[in-house]
């Protein structure tokens, strides 16, 4: 995260992993909670085994691992 705040303005990660949206509606929710007022990048991820996704306790999925650069692209 560096010096930039998270999408909801937080200064630390909510989970030790990467949130992965399972639908366009979920992606839209994450884009709407941007309270920084600045632009937000949306990345598409290929090849993630959905069986490895964990629930963060609020119904959102995250991967508790890194995603190789070859599997992501700017949407």
Backbone as XML, in Angstrom:
<?xml version="1.0"?>
<chain id="A" units="angstrom">
  <residue number="1" name="UNK">
    <atom name="N" x="0.813" y="-1.197" z="0.000"/>
    <atom name="CA" x="0.000" y="0.000" z="0.000"/>
    <atom name="C" x="0.848" y="1.248" z="0.000"/>
  </residue>
  <residue number="2" name="UNK">
    <atom name="N" x="2.027" y="1.159" z="0.514"/>
    <atom name="CA" x="2.881" y="2.333" z="0.543"/>
    <atom name="C" x="2.253" y="3.445" z="1.359"/>
  </residue>
  <residue number="3" name="UNK">
    <atom name="N" x="2.414" y="4.685" z="0.921"/>
    <atom name="CA" x="1.879" y="5.837" z="1.641"/>
    <atom name="C" x="0.416" y="6.100" z="1.307"/>
  </residue>
  <residue number="4" name="UNK">
    <atom name="N" x="-0.093" y="5.480" z="0.244"/>
    <atom name="CA" x="-1.479" y="5.710" z="-0.177"/>
    <atom name="C" x="-2.439" y="4.931" z="0.714"/>
  </residue>
  <residue number="5" name="UNK">
    <atom name="N" x="-3.588" y="5.527" z="1.058"/>
    <atom name="CA" x="-4.574" y="4.801" z="1.847"/>
    <atom name="C" x="-5.262" y="3.730" z="1.002"/>
  </residue>
  <residue number="6" name="UNK">
    <atom name="N" x="-5.905" y="2.785" z="1.677"/>
    <atom name="CA" x="-6.676" y="1.764" z="0.978"/>
    <atom name="C" x="-7.911" y="2.361" z="0.338"/>
  </residue>
  <residue number="7" name="UNK">
    <atom name="N" x="-8.663" y="1.541" z="-0.395"/>
    <atom name="CA" x="-9.823" y="2.033" z="-1.128"/>
    <atom name="C" x="-10.866" y="2.661" z="-0.205"/>
  </residue>
  <residue number="8" name="UNK">
    <atom name="N" x="-10.963" y="2.180" z="1.041"/>
    <atom name="CA" x="-11.916" y="2.757" z="1.984"/>
    <atom name="C" x="-11.239" y="3.742" z="2.937"/>
  </residue>
  <residue number="9" name="UNK">
    <atom name="N" x="-10.022" y="4.144" z="2.615"/>
    <atom name="CA" x="-9.311" y="5.125" z="3.425"/>
    <atom name="C" x="-8.477" y="4.535" z="4.546"/>
  </residue>
  <residue number="10" name="UNK">
    <atom name="N" x="-8.450" y="3.206" z="4.648"/>
    <atom name="CA" x="-7.703" y="2.571" z="5.739"/>
    <atom name="C" x="-6.205" y="2.692" z="5.515"/>
  </residue>
  <residue number="11" name="UNK">
    <atom name="N" x="-5.466" y="2.620" z="6.602"/>
    <atom name="CA" x="-4.006" y="2.714" z="6.542"/>
    <atom name="C" x="-3.325" y="1.357" z="6.643"/>
  </residue>
  <residue number="12" name="UNK">
    <atom name="N" x="-4.093" y="0.295" z="6.896"/>
    <atom name="CA" x="-3.522" y="-1.052" z="6.939"/>
    <atom name="C" x="-4.449" y="-2.010" z="6.185"/>
  </residue>
  <residue number="13" name="UNK">
    <atom name="N" x="-3.917" y="-3.100" z="5.718"/>
    <atom name="CA" x="-4.752" y="-4.062" z="4.998"/>
    <atom name="C" x="-5.822" y="-4.656" z="5.919"/>
  </residue>
  <residue number="14" name="UNK">
    <atom name="N" x="-7.002" y="-4.886" z="5.373"/>
    <atom name="CA" x="-8.073" y="-5.529" z="6.136"/>
    <atom name="C" x="-7.775" y="-7.011" z="6.324"/>
  </residue>
  <residue number="15" name="UNK">
    <atom name="N" x="-7.161" y="-7.611" z="5.315"/>
    <atom name="CA" x="-6.782" y="-9.026" z="5.369"/>
    <atom name="C" x="-5.383" y="-9.183" z="4.800"/>
  </residue>
  <residue number="16" name="UNK">
    <atom name="N" x="-4.744" y="-10.287" z="5.122"/>
    <atom name="CA" x="-3.439" y="-10.601" z="4.543"/>
    <atom name="C" x="-3.676" y="-11.368" z="3.257"/>
  </residue>
  <residue number="17" name="UNK">
    <atom name="N" x="-3.996" y="-10.647" z="2.217"/>
    <atom name="CA" x="-4.279" y="-11.261" z="0.930"/>
    <atom name="C" x="-4.836" y="-10.237" z="-0.034"/>
  </residue>
  <residue number="18" name="UNK">
    <atom name="N" x="-5.461" y="-10.738" z="-1.085"/>
    <atom name="CA" x="-5.963" y="-9.882" z="-2.158"/>
    <atom name="C" x="-7.448" y="-10.149" z="-2.340"/>
  </residue>
  <residue number="19" name="UNK">
    <atom name="N" x="-8.279" y="-9.106" z="-2.206"/>
    <atom name="CA" x="-9.702" y="-9.269" z="-2.445"/>
    <atom name="C" x="-9.934" y="-9.584" z="-3.912"/>
  </residue>
  <residue number="20" name="UNK">
    <atom name="N" x="-10.813" y="-10.539" z="-4.156"/>
    <atom name="CA" x="-11.151" y="-10.955" z="-5.516"/>
    <atom name="C" x="-12.669" y="-10.900" z="-5.630"/>
  </residue>
  <residue number="21" name="UNK">
    <atom name="N" x="-13.162" y="-10.109" z="-6.563"/>
    <atom name="CA" x="-14.602" y="-10.008" z="-6.772"/>
    <atom name="C" x="-15.060" y="-11.157" z="-7.665"/>
  </residue>
  <residue number="22" name="UNK">
    <atom name="N" x="-16.192" y="-11.746" z="-7.295"/>
    <atom name="CA" x="-16.719" y="-12.875" z="-8.061"/>
    <atom name="C" x="-17.776" y="-12.458" z="-9.062"/>
  </residue>
  <residue number="23" name="UNK">
    <atom name="N" x="-18.080" y="-11.160" z="-9.123"/>
    <atom name="CA" x="-19.086" y="-10.670" z="-10.074"/>
    <atom name="C" x="-18.846" y="-9.188" z="-10.344"/>
  </residue>
  <residue number="24" name="UNK">
    <atom name="N" x="-19.482" y="-8.693" z="-11.394"/>
    <atom name="CA" x="-19.399" y="-7.259" z="-11.703"/>
    <atom name="C" x="-20.048" y="-6.433" z="-10.595"/>
  </residue>
  <residue number="25" name="UNK">
    <atom name="N" x="-21.099" y="-6.980" z="-9.961"/>
    <atom name="CA" x="-21.772" y="-6.259" z="-8.880"/>
    <atom name="C" x="-20.826" y="-6.063" z="-7.695"/>
  </residue>
  <residue number="26" name="UNK">
    <atom name="N" x="-20.077" y="-7.105" z="-7.344"/>
    <atom name="CA" x="-19.107" y="-6.962" z="-6.252"/>
    <atom name="C" x="-18.038" y="-5.941" z="-6.616"/>
  </residue>
  <residue number="27" name="UNK">
    <atom name="N" x="-17.557" y="-5.982" z="-7.830"/>
    <atom name="CA" x="-16.544" y="-5.018" z="-8.269"/>
    <atom name="C" x="-17.104" y="-3.603" z="-8.174"/>
  </residue>
  <residue number="28" name="UNK">
    <atom name="N" x="-18.349" y="-3.426" z="-8.585"/>
    <atom name="CA" x="-18.996" y="-2.115" z="-8.499"/>
    <atom name="C" x="-19.070" y="-1.603" z="-7.074"/>
  </residue>
  <residue number="29" name="UNK">
    <atom name="N" x="-19.347" y="-2.508" z="-6.115"/>
    <atom name="CA" x="-19.389" y="-2.115" z="-4.710"/>
    <atom name="C" x="-18.033" y="-1.589" z="-4.263"/>
  </residue>
  <residue number="30" name="UNK">
    <atom name="N" x="-16.967" y="-2.313" z="-4.577"/>
    <atom name="CA" x="-15.633" y="-1.872" z="-4.167"/>
    <atom name="C" x="-15.270" y="-0.539" z="-4.814"/>
  </residue>
  <residue number="31" name="UNK">
    <atom name="N" x="-15.683" y="-0.332" z="-6.043"/>
    <atom name="CA" x="-15.414" y="0.952" z="-6.695"/>
    <atom name="C" x="-16.191" y="2.084" z="-6.029"/>
  </residue>
  <residue number="32" name="UNK">
    <atom name="N" x="-17.408" y="1.803" z="-5.571"/>
    <atom name="CA" x="-18.231" y="2.840" z="-4.944"/>
    <atom name="C" x="-17.742" y="3.244" z="-3.568"/>
  </residue>
  <residue number="33" name="UNK">
    <atom name="N" x="-17.048" y="2.351" z="-2.852"/>
    <atom name="CA" x="-16.617" y="2.726" z="-1.505"/>
    <atom name="C" x="-15.314" y="3.526" z="-1.504"/>
  </residue>
  <residue number="34" name="UNK">
    <atom name="N" x="-14.815" y="3.857" z="-2.669"/>
    <atom name="CA" x="-13.616" y="4.693" z="-2.762"/>
    <atom name="C" x="-13.922" y="6.049" z="-2.146"/>
  </residue>
  <residue number="35" name="UNK">
    <atom name="N" x="-13.328" y="6.336" z="-0.984"/>
    <atom name="CA" x="-13.575" y="7.637" z="-0.359"/>
    <atom name="C" x="-12.391" y="8.583" z="-0.504"/>
  </residue>
  <residue number="36" name="UNK">
    <atom name="N" x="-11.433" y="8.218" z="-1.345"/>
    <atom name="CA" x="-10.279" y="9.089" z="-1.527"/>
    <atom name="C" x="-10.570" y="10.192" z="-2.529"/>
  </residue>
  <residue number="37" name="UNK">
    <atom name="N" x="-11.616" y="9.997" z="-3.336"/>
    <atom name="CA" x="-11.955" y="10.977" z="-4.350"/>
    <atom name="C" x="-11.112" y="10.872" z="-5.603"/>
  </residue>
  <residue number="38" name="UNK">
    <atom name="N" x="-10.127" y="10.014" z="-5.579"/>
    <atom name="CA" x="-9.248" y="9.853" z="-6.734"/>
    <atom name="C" x="-9.633" y="8.656" z="-7.578"/>
  </residue>
  <residue number="39" name="UNK">
    <atom name="N" x="-8.892" y="8.448" z="-8.636"/>
    <atom name="CA" x="-9.182" y="7.316" z="-9.524"/>
    <atom name="C" x="-8.851" y="5.986" z="-8.846"/>
  </residue>
  <residue number="40" name="UNK">
    <atom name="N" x="-9.513" y="4.951" z="-9.299"/>
    <atom name="CA" x="-9.311" y="3.602" z="-8.780"/>
    <atom name="C" x="-9.051" y="2.685" z="-9.963"/>
  </residue>
  <residue number="41" name="UNK">
    <atom name="N" x="-8.021" y="1.860" z="-9.869"/>
    <atom name="CA" x="-7.749" y="0.873" z="-10.915"/>
    <atom name="C" x="-8.557" y="-0.385" z="-10.648"/>
  </residue>
  <residue number="42" name="UNK">
    <atom name="N" x="-9.060" y="-0.986" z="-11.709"/>
    <atom name="CA" x="-9.770" y="-2.257" z="-11.630"/>
    <atom name="C" x="-8.977" y="-3.259" z="-12.448"/>
  </residue>
  <residue number="43" name="UNK">
    <atom name="N" x="-8.569" y="-4.356" z="-11.802"/>
    <atom name="CA" x="-7.745" y="-5.367" z="-12.447"/>
    <atom name="C" x="-8.536" y="-6.637" z="-12.640"/>
  </residue>
  <residue number="44" name="UNK">
    <atom name="N" x="-8.331" y="-7.273" z="-13.779"/>
    <atom name="CA" x="-8.931" y="-8.566" z="-14.069"/>
    <atom name="C" x="-7.898" y="-9.642" z="-13.753"/>
  </residue>
  <residue number="45" name="UNK">
    <atom name="N" x="-8.358" y="-10.743" z="-13.156"/>
    <atom name="CA" x="-7.463" y="-11.825" z="-12.751"/>
    <atom name="C" x="-7.893" y="-13.112" z="-13.434"/>
  </residue>
  <residue number="46" name="UNK">
    <atom name="N" x="-6.951" y="-13.819" z="-14.023"/>
    <atom name="CA" x="-7.217" y="-15.107" z="-14.664"/>
    <atom name="C" x="-6.564" y="-16.232" z="-13.868"/>
  </residue>
  <residue number="47" name="UNK">
    <atom name="N" x="-7.182" y="-17.399" z="-13.895"/>
    <atom name="CA" x="-6.543" y="-18.591" z="-13.363"/>
    <atom name="C" x="-6.507" y="-18.737" z="-11.860"/>
  </residue>
  <residue number="48" name="UNK">
    <atom name="N" x="-7.417" y="-18.073" z="-11.134"/>
    <atom name="CA" x="-7.462" y="-18.231" z="-9.683"/>
    <atom name="C" x="-8.410" y="-19.384" z="-9.359"/>
  </residue>
  <residue number="49" name="UNK">
    <atom name="N" x="-7.944" y="-20.343" z="-8.576"/>
    <atom name="CA" x="-8.771" y="-21.461" z="-8.128"/>
    <atom name="C" x="-9.732" y="-20.941" z="-7.065"/>
  </residue>
  <residue number="50" name="UNK">
    <atom name="N" x="-11.030" y="-20.884" z="-7.381"/>
    <atom name="CA" x="-12.011" y="-20.333" z="-6.444"/>
    <atom name="C" x="-12.065" y="-21.116" z="-5.134"/>
  </residue>
  <residue number="51" name="UNK">
    <atom name="N" x="-11.601" y="-22.363" z="-5.135"/>
    <atom name="CA" x="-11.560" y="-23.153" z="-3.920"/>
    <atom name="C" x="-10.550" y="-22.629" z="-2.906"/>
  </residue>
  <residue number="52" name="UNK">
    <atom name="N" x="-9.621" y="-21.798" z="-3.358"/>
    <atom name="CA" x="-8.607" y="-21.223" z="-2.462"/>
    <atom name="C" x="-9.050" y="-19.903" z="-1.832"/>
  </residue>
  <residue number="53" name="UNK">
    <atom name="N" x="-10.181" y="-19.357" z="-2.295"/>
    <atom name="CA" x="-10.662" y="-18.081" z="-1.770"/>
    <atom name="C" x="-11.233" y="-18.262" z="-0.371"/>
  </residue>
  <residue number="54" name="UNK">
    <atom name="N" x="-10.971" y="-17.293" z="0.492"/>
    <atom name="CA" x="-11.483" y="-17.293" z="1.858"/>
    <atom name="C" x="-12.485" y="-16.159" z="2.021"/>
  </residue>
  <residue number="55" name="UNK">
    <atom name="N" x="-13.391" y="-16.303" z="2.973"/>
    <atom name="CA" x="-14.356" y="-15.256" z="3.295"/>
    <atom name="C" x="-13.737" y="-14.368" z="4.371"/>
  </residue>
  <residue number="56" name="UNK">
    <atom name="N" x="-13.834" y="-13.057" z="4.202"/>
    <atom name="CA" x="-13.236" y="-12.141" z="5.182"/>
    <atom name="C" x="-14.130" y="-11.922" z="6.396"/>
  </residue>
  <residue number="57" name="UNK">
    <atom name="N" x="-15.255" y="-12.603" z="6.454"/>
    <atom name="CA" x="-16.187" y="-12.440" z="7.572"/>
    <atom name="C" x="-17.340" y="-11.522" z="7.239"/>
  </residue>
  <residue number="58" name="UNK">
    <atom name="N" x="-17.257" y="-10.825" z="6.122"/>
    <atom name="CA" x="-18.324" y="-9.926" z="5.671"/>
    <atom name="C" x="-18.894" y="-10.359" z="4.325"/>
  </residue>
  <residue number="59" name="UNK">
    <atom name="N" x="-18.553" y="-11.573" z="3.900"/>
    <atom name="CA" x="-19.093" y="-12.088" z="2.647"/>
    <atom name="C" x="-18.244" y="-11.797" z="1.424"/>
  </residue>
  <residue number="60" name="UNK">
    <atom name="N" x="-17.109" y="-11.153" z="1.600"/>
    <atom name="CA" x="-16.232" y="-10.872" z="0.468"/>
    <atom name="C" x="-15.099" y="-11.886" z="0.439"/>
  </residue>
  <residue number="61" name="UNK">
    <atom name="N" x="-14.682" y="-12.256" z="-0.759"/>
    <atom name="CA" x="-13.654" y="-13.283" z="-0.925"/>
    <atom name="C" x="-12.282" y="-12.655" z="-1.101"/>
  </residue>
  <residue number="62" name="UNK">
    <atom name="N" x="-11.285" y="-13.344" z="-0.550"/>
    <atom name="CA" x="-9.910" y="-12.922" z="-0.779"/>
    <atom name="C" x="-9.029" y="-14.142" z="-0.949"/>
  </residue>
  <residue number="63" name="UNK">
    <atom name="N" x="-7.938" y="-13.938" z="-1.653"/>
    <atom name="CA" x="-6.942" y="-14.973" z="-1.856"/>
    <atom name="C" x="-5.797" y="-14.689" z="-0.898"/>
  </residue>
  <residue number="64" name="UNK">
    <atom name="N" x="-5.479" y="-15.618" z="0.023"/>
    <atom name="CA" x="-4.416" y="-15.361" z="0.993"/>
    <atom name="C" x="-3.033" y="-15.665" z="0.421"/>
  </residue>
  <residue number="65" name="UNK">
    <atom name="N" x="-2.767" y="-15.112" z="-0.732"/>
    <atom name="CA" x="-1.515" y="-15.395" z="-1.438"/>
    <atom name="C" x="-1.263" y="-14.281" z="-2.443"/>
  </residue>
  <residue number="66" name="UNK">
    <atom name="N" x="-0.133" y="-14.345" z="-3.095"/>
    <atom name="CA" x="0.165" y="-13.409" z="-4.183"/>
    <atom name="C" x="-0.416" y="-13.949" z="-5.477"/>
  </residue>
  <residue number="67" name="UNK">
    <atom name="N" x="-0.706" y="-13.038" z="-6.402"/>
    <atom name="CA" x="-1.153" y="-13.431" z="-7.736"/>
    <atom name="C" x="-0.049" y="-13.030" z="-8.699"/>
  </residue>
  <residue number="68" name="UNK">
    <atom name="N" x="0.465" y="-13.980" z="-9.464"/>
    <atom name="CA" x="1.548" y="-13.657" z="-10.409"/>
    <atom name="C" x="1.120" y="-12.586" z="-11.403"/>
  </residue>
  <residue number="69" name="UNK">
    <atom name="N" x="2.033" y="-11.707" z="-11.758"/>
    <atom name="CA" x="1.745" y="-10.605" z="-12.683"/>
    <atom name="C" x="1.187" y="-11.108" z="-14.010"/>
  </residue>
  <residue number="70" name="UNK">
    <atom name="N" x="1.584" y="-12.280" z="-14.444"/>
    <atom name="CA" x="1.102" y="-12.818" z="-15.712"/>
    <atom name="C" x="-0.400" y="-13.126" z="-15.682"/>
  </residue>
  <residue number="71" name="UNK">
    <atom name="N" x="-0.992" y="-13.193" z="-14.489"/>
    <atom name="CA" x="-2.408" y="-13.510" z="-14.359"/>
    <atom name="C" x="-3.299" y="-12.286" z="-14.217"/>
  </residue>
  <residue number="72" name="UNK">
    <atom name="N" x="-2.732" y="-11.078" z="-14.195"/>
    <atom name="CA" x="-3.547" y="-9.872" z="-14.024"/>
    <atom name="C" x="-3.373" y="-8.929" z="-15.199"/>
  </residue>
  <residue number="73" name="UNK">
    <atom name="N" x="-4.456" y="-8.177" z="-15.457"/>
    <atom name="CA" x="-4.389" y="-7.132" z="-16.485"/>
    <atom name="C" x="-5.326" y="-6.006" z="-16.063"/>
  </residue>
  <residue number="74" name="UNK">
    <atom name="N" x="-4.970" y="-4.794" z="-16.425"/>
    <atom name="CA" x="-5.781" y="-3.631" z="-16.124"/>
    <atom name="C" x="-7.057" y="-3.701" z="-16.953"/>
  </residue>
  <residue number="75" name="UNK">
    <atom name="N" x="-8.204" y="-3.653" z="-16.281"/>
    <atom name="CA" x="-9.496" y="-3.790" z="-16.986"/>
    <atom name="C" x="-9.950" y="-2.470" z="-17.584"/>
  </residue>
</chain>
